[in-house]
Amino acid sequence: MHPDAACELNFASPFELLVAVILSAQCTDKRVNMITPALFREANTPEQFVAMPTEKLERLIFSCGFYHNKARAIKEASQSIVEMGKMPETREELMKLRGVGRKTANVVYAVAYGGDAIAVDTHVFRVSNRIGLVNAKTPEETEKQLMAEFDSSLWNSLHHLLIFHGRYVCHAQRPDCAGCLLADNCKYRKEHGTESPSPKTV
Ligand code: SF4
């Protein structure tokens, strides 16, 4: 169903990807891609982001929403990298960066460095629970159960496939079950038929 499933954020270095992933929280990749060309023309290294006044950074990322928090996270992560002396390349090191959560570290590790990781965002959480691949209440539980269920060589592509499925077919409010090739094997579809999901069942 999703032969082209891959990261849809534009970036030219692992650090640019890190910034783009921070910006993508509660925002579409499309919107992030609209603002990053101008942002990265102004700054695309940790040193440059540390030096950039917070007000200027907030102005440049304003349209991605939550710009106070995102500017702080970008500044903190940049400062941590400057202190470390280089962009971290392992998941453990990435998770040590201030302003960087587990999901962001997993995405950068998997996409920029080809590491085996399953980053659980809202799509991965919703879709894997609906299909019945996992039965989890939190993103951390979801990540753990998916990792136990699938061989590590599949984690990276599984992450992208679940995101694409959530983005383009299994929408939060109106999943396109009629056009979904997983319908015969989907737990949600078996239990709820064609009824639209309520917040409790998502
Ligand atoms: S059948 Fe419906 S609920 Fe199940 S994965 Fe497909 S779109 Fe989502």
Residues whose N, C-alpha, C, O or C-beta is under 5 A from the ligand:
A	BS01	SF4	R130 I131 V169 C170 P175 D176 C177 C180 L182 A183 C186 Y188 R189
